Amino acid sequence: MVAISLALLRKPKILLLDEPTAQLAPKIANEVFKKIVEIRDLTEVGVILVEQNAEKALEIADNDIEYSYGSKEGYRYLRCRA
């Protein structure tokens, strides 16, 4: 949360978060997600979130793009939801 707070000091238009809950305990990860929603709802900052926990990310998303790449068949998948 400290890194997110420091980034917000610059008053960005977009906040890019790459795996903000990686290596966090589930309880703390939930708090981070709550803060992300709060930032999104209370500011004019857009949030782009890259997250392994797709279920949790989809809970808070307004829009999503899911991208998968499998090395065995070279399979690529891109799904957009608006």
FIDREN-333075 format. One record per residue (C-alpha): y, x, z. Coordinates in steps of 0.02 Angstrom, whole numbers, always signed. Layout:
Y,X,Z
Y,X,Z
...
# end
This chain:
Y,X,Z
+0,+0,+0
+116,+146,+29
+103,+198,-154
+141,+21,-211
+289,+11,-93
+358,+176,-158
+338,+117,-338
+434,-43,-298
+582,+59,-233
+621,+104,-414
+637,-82,-455
+517,-80,-603
+499,-223,-726
+311,-195,-733
+194,-127,-601
+34,-49,-670
-103,-43,-540
-260,+54,-585
-401,+14,-463
-288,-14,-312
-436,-67,-204
-555,+75,-252
-646,+147,-101
-570,+20,+19
-665,-86,+143
-676,-269,+87
-558,-330,+223
-424,-205,+173
-453,-239,-12
-421,-424,+20
-256,-380,+104
-206,-274,-46
-244,-420,-163
-139,-536,-52
+7,-414,-64
-11,-403,-253
+0,-593,-264
+151,-590,-148
+237,-460,-257
+199,-560,-413
+261,-724,-338
+416,-663,-244
+487,-538,-368
+521,-530,-554
+401,-384,-569
+257,-408,-692
+90,-343,-632
-42,-264,-743
-201,-240,-643
-353,-136,-693
-492,-181,-573
-682,-160,-561
-694,-315,-450
-674,-437,-594
-710,-589,-487
-568,-550,-366
-450,-499,-506
-481,-663,-598
-440,-760,-439
-263,-693,-440
-234,-676,-628
-118,-782,-732
-192,-704,-890
-334,-585,-915
-409,-467,-1042
-586,-410,-1011
-648,-256,-1102
-824,-188,-1095
-903,-40,-1181
-1088,-1,-1173
-1142,+172,-1227
-1321,+127,-1275
-1281,+14,-1423
-1097,+57,-1441
-1062,-124,-1395
-881,-173,-1373
-819,-336,-1301
-641,-397,-1284
-603,-566,-1210
-431,-639,-1182
-386,-790,-1078
-210,-858,-1069
# end
